[in-house]
Amino acid sequence: MTTFLVIVLVVLMIMVVVSLVRGIVAFLQSHKADIEAGSRRQQDMQLMQNKMMFNRIKYQALAIVVVAVIMMIAR
């Protein structure tokens, strides 16, 4: 059981990093000209940033839960 939870934890940590990188890439693709013009592309990039950062928080919370379960099992 512990081995399974450790594998789940590693997968969640990878998902956290992927979500973080995708959110940062979406942020970096936003250009000052797009921000000032209020273009549709800018709105799409902002939505992508928000989605990726929310996913990051969600995966981090799940990882914390898995760590807590592993600690309870290890007692």
Secondary structure by P-SEA (a helix, b strand, c coil): caaaaaaaaaaaaaaaaaaaaaaaaaaaaccaaaaaaccaaaaaaaaaaaaaaaaaaaaaaaaaaaaaaaaaaac
